[in-house]
Amino acid sequence: MKKNIIFDLDGTLLDTLEDLKDSTNHILTANGFPERSSEEIRSFVGNGVKKLLERALPDGFERDEAFVDRLYADFSKYYNAHCEIKTAPYEGVEEMLNLLKQNDCKIAIVSNKIDSAVKELSNKYFGDKISVAIGEKPDIKPKPAPDTVYSAMKELGASKKDSIYIGDSEVDIETARNAGIPCISVLWGFRDEEFLRSRGGEVFVRTVDELASKLLKD
């Protein structure tokens, strides 16, 4: 059994899709661009906010770095104020975290979401169940670089041999591989099994109960 468990946030612990969509569409329409659907936003997330915004811009539009930086700043301000409108934990997640804590597990979140939002959401929905919450910030490389995982492990006092990573995307699979720790892919998030297998996924769970059982057994 791995005692140090590192979770992705969006699509793994929290269903954040609709708030991400609404915030992205707010920025798009404010700049005269068409809105994107939930399914489009689902396919755009995973590599951080800047990449989400770049992907959401219309095909053929020149993605000037300074322009994307301005969109990022506007998105950050708007999303920080609107990140809890429709967001909620997936069913069973809070109970799972309680069970892990009762079994002396230490739990961290690493995300490519804006750091302030990660900490706010972690505190609001999970409180002291989460020991460490790390998001996107200038002084640390985003996933799939292993830097956020290493930072979480350092704060937890964890080693690679007693740590495991849980996520829902191809970015999470690559992050765990780069960090040198095992990965479990959940199938209730933003990617399906066929896609994740094509990107190197090997271990999958379909329900929160299945994940809890696997973590406590393994």
C-alpha positions as CSV (number, residue, x, y, z in Angstrom):
1,M,0.0,0.0,0.0
2,K,1.3,3.4,-1.0
3,K,1.1,5.9,1.9
4,N,1.6,9.0,-0.2
5,I,-1.0,9.7,-2.8
6,I,-0.8,12.5,-5.2
7,F,-3.9,13.5,-7.1
8,D,-4.6,15.6,-10.1
9,L,-7.6,18.0,-9.5
10,D,-9.7,18.7,-12.5
11,G,-11.5,15.6,-13.8
12,T,-10.1,13.5,-10.9
13,L,-11.3,14.9,-7.6
14,L,-13.4,17.8,-8.9
15,D,-15.8,18.2,-11.8
16,T,-14.7,21.6,-12.9
17,L,-15.6,21.5,-16.6
18,E,-18.6,23.8,-16.6
19,D,-16.9,26.6,-14.6
20,L,-13.8,26.3,-16.9
21,K,-16.2,26.5,-19.9
22,D,-18.0,29.5,-18.6
23,S,-14.8,31.4,-17.7
24,T,-13.2,30.6,-21.1
25,N,-16.3,31.7,-22.9
26,H,-16.5,34.9,-20.9
27,I,-13.0,35.7,-22.1
28,L,-13.7,34.7,-25.7
29,T,-16.9,36.7,-26.1
30,A,-15.3,39.7,-24.4
31,N,-12.8,39.7,-27.2
32,G,-15.2,39.1,-30.0
33,F,-14.6,35.3,-30.5
34,P,-17.3,32.6,-30.6
35,E,-18.0,30.4,-27.6
36,R,-16.8,26.8,-27.2
37,S,-18.9,23.8,-26.2
38,S,-18.3,21.7,-23.1
39,E,-16.9,18.9,-25.2
40,E,-14.5,21.2,-26.9
41,I,-13.3,22.6,-23.5
42,R,-13.0,19.0,-22.3
43,S,-10.5,18.3,-25.1
44,F,-8.6,21.5,-24.5
45,V,-7.8,21.1,-20.8
46,G,-4.8,19.4,-19.2
47,N,-1.8,21.6,-20.1
48,G,-2.6,24.7,-18.1
49,V,-4.6,27.8,-18.7
50,K,-2.5,29.4,-21.4
51,K,-2.7,26.3,-23.5
52,L,-6.5,26.1,-22.9
53,L,-6.9,29.6,-24.1
54,E,-4.7,29.1,-27.1
55,R,-6.7,26.0,-28.1
56,A,-10.0,27.9,-27.6
57,L,-9.1,30.6,-30.0
58,P,-10.6,30.2,-33.5
59,D,-8.7,28.2,-36.1
60,G,-6.6,30.5,-38.2
61,F,-6.3,33.2,-35.6
62,E,-2.6,34.1,-35.0
63,R,-1.8,33.2,-31.4
64,D,0.4,36.1,-30.5
65,E,2.2,35.6,-27.1
66,A,1.5,39.0,-25.8
67,F,-2.2,38.6,-26.6
68,V,-2.4,35.2,-25.0
69,D,-0.7,36.7,-21.9
70,R,-3.4,39.3,-21.7
71,L,-6.1,36.7,-22.0
72,Y,-4.4,34.7,-19.3
73,A,-4.4,37.6,-16.9
74,D,-8.1,38.3,-17.6
75,F,-9.0,34.7,-17.2
76,S,-7.1,34.4,-14.0
77,K,-8.9,37.3,-12.4
78,Y,-12.3,36.1,-13.7
79,Y,-11.9,32.4,-12.9
80,N,-10.6,33.1,-9.3
81,A,-13.9,34.9,-8.7
82,H,-16.1,32.3,-10.5
83,C,-14.4,28.9,-9.9
84,E,-17.0,27.6,-7.4
85,I,-20.2,28.3,-9.3
86,K,-20.8,24.8,-10.8
87,T,-17.8,22.9,-9.6
88,A,-18.3,20.0,-7.2
89,P,-16.4,16.9,-6.0
90,Y,-17.3,13.7,-7.9
91,E,-19.6,11.5,-6.0
92,G,-17.8,9.5,-3.3
93,V,-14.6,11.5,-3.4
94,E,-14.9,13.1,0.0
95,E,-15.7,9.7,1.6
96,M,-12.7,8.2,-0.2
97,L,-10.3,10.9,1.1
98,N,-11.6,10.3,4.6
99,L,-11.0,6.6,4.3
100,L,-7.4,7.2,3.0
101,K,-6.7,9.6,5.9
102,Q,-8.1,7.0,8.4
103,N,-5.5,4.6,7.0
104,D,-2.7,7.1,7.6
105,C,-2.2,8.2,4.0
106,K,-0.8,11.6,3.2
107,I,-2.6,13.3,0.3
108,A,-1.5,16.0,-2.1
109,I,-2.9,17.7,-5.1
110,V,-0.8,18.8,-8.1
111,S,-2.6,20.7,-10.9
112,N,-1.9,22.9,-14.0
113,K,-4.8,25.1,-12.8
114,I,-3.8,28.5,-11.4
115,D,-2.1,28.0,-8.0
116,S,-4.5,30.4,-6.1
117,A,-7.5,28.6,-7.5
118,V,-6.1,25.1,-6.6
119,K,-5.5,26.2,-3.0
120,E,-8.9,27.8,-2.7
121,L,-10.8,24.8,-4.2
122,S,-8.7,22.3,-2.1
123,N,-9.5,24.2,1.1
124,K,-13.1,24.7,0.3
125,Y,-14.0,21.2,-0.7
126,F,-11.4,19.0,1.1
127,G,-10.0,21.0,4.0
128,D,-7.5,19.2,6.2
129,K,-7.9,16.0,4.1
130,I,-5.3,17.5,1.7
131,S,-1.9,18.1,3.1
132,V,-0.4,19.9,0.1
133,A,-2.0,21.7,-2.9
134,I,0.2,23.0,-5.7
135,G,-0.9,24.7,-8.9
136,E,0.5,26.6,-11.8
137,K,2.9,29.4,-10.9
138,P,5.9,31.1,-12.4
139,D,8.6,29.4,-10.4
140,I,7.7,25.8,-11.1
141,K,7.4,23.9,-14.4
142,P,3.9,22.6,-15.1
143,K,2.9,19.0,-15.8
144,P,4.0,16.9,-17.5
145,A,7.3,18.0,-16.1
146,P,7.7,16.2,-12.7
147,D,8.5,19.4,-10.7
148,T,5.1,19.8,-9.0
149,V,5.1,16.1,-8.1
150,Y,8.6,16.4,-6.6
151,S,7.5,19.6,-4.7
152,A,4.5,17.7,-3.3
153,M,6.6,14.7,-2.3
154,K,9.1,17.0,-0.6
155,E,6.4,18.7,1.4
156,L,4.8,15.3,2.3
157,G,8.2,13.9,3.3
158,A,7.6,11.2,0.7
159,S,9.9,9.1,-1.5
160,K,9.2,7.6,-4.9
161,K,8.9,4.1,-3.6
162,D,6.0,4.9,-1.3
163,S,4.2,7.4,-3.6
164,I,1.5,6.9,-6.4
165,Y,-0.1,9.4,-8.8
166,I,-3.8,9.5,-9.7
167,G,-5.1,11.4,-12.7
168,D,-7.6,11.4,-15.6
169,S,-5.5,12.5,-18.6
170,E,-2.6,11.8,-20.9
171,V,-0.7,14.6,-19.2
172,D,-1.1,12.8,-15.9
173,I,0.2,9.6,-17.3
174,E,3.3,11.4,-18.7
175,T,3.8,13.3,-15.4
176,A,3.9,10.1,-13.4
177,R,6.2,8.5,-15.8
178,N,8.5,11.5,-15.7
179,A,8.4,11.5,-11.9
180,G,9.2,7.8,-11.8
181,I,6.1,6.7,-9.8
182,P,3.2,4.5,-10.7
183,C,0.0,6.0,-12.1
184,I,-3.7,5.0,-11.9
185,S,-6.0,6.6,-14.5
186,V,-9.6,7.3,-13.6
187,L,-12.3,7.0,-16.2
188,W,-14.9,9.5,-14.9
189,G,-12.9,12.5,-15.9
190,F,-12.0,14.3,-19.2
191,R,-10.6,11.4,-21.2
192,D,-11.8,7.9,-22.1
193,E,-10.0,4.6,-21.8
194,E,-9.3,4.1,-25.4
195,F,-7.6,7.5,-25.6
196,L,-5.6,6.9,-22.4
197,R,-4.4,3.5,-23.5
198,S,-3.2,5.0,-26.8
199,R,-1.1,7.4,-24.6
200,G,0.5,4.8,-22.4
201,G,-2.1,4.3,-19.7
202,E,-2.0,0.8,-18.1
203,V,-4.0,0.8,-14.9
204,F,-7.6,2.1,-14.9
205,V,-10.5,2.4,-12.4
206,R,-14.1,3.2,-13.3
207,T,-15.5,4.2,-10.0
208,V,-14.3,6.1,-6.8
209,D,-15.0,2.9,-4.7
210,E,-12.8,0.9,-7.1
211,L,-10.0,3.4,-6.7
212,A,-10.2,3.4,-2.9
213,S,-10.2,-0.3,-2.8
214,K,-7.2,-0.5,-5.1
215,L,-5.2,2.1,-3.2
216,L,-5.8,0.5,0.2
217,K,-5.1,-3.0,-1.2
218,D,-2.0,-2.2,-3.2
